[in-house]
């Protein structure tokens, strides 16, 4: 995955995650510098990205991030580029949050409901399911929980409507067979 970073008011990149971590270890990127990749909706301080913080010890002289994890959207002008999301890839059924609690994303459930139950109601479930991981990565746990709750709700709607449609379909087939049997 390619990363962009803003250092001294200038946008840099793209660089690989390993290159970005190496720049951090050399002290060229600070924990307060903003970073962005295609799976994120906004620019976030390097120190607030869990995937980057697992890189090991901070370089000498590094200061902790000054950006709180539950901060609102960072203006695109601060990073020097538009922060547009192109989607996320979430494989698991829940996303670990910074607090240790897992927030379920209902991704596989929404895909199953979309394909097997009711496509129009499965789409919103899928959209909300894909919003959980980026919100957790940015430290917006309330937003992640809300997206998870809405994904679950839309999954149940799709399941219920799909079930009713299947029952009506089987009933119509059965009624048609009874009418054909009487006609003979």
PyMOL commands that set and color helices and strands:
alter all, ss='L'
color gray80, all
select helices_A, chain A and resi 17-26+46-48+50-53+76-79+107-117+119-129+131-137+141-183
alter helices_A, ss='H'
color red, helices_A
select strands_A, chain A and resi 2-7+10-16+34-36+44-45+94-96+102-104
alter strands_A, ss='S'
color yellow, strands_A
deselect
rebuild
show_as cartoon
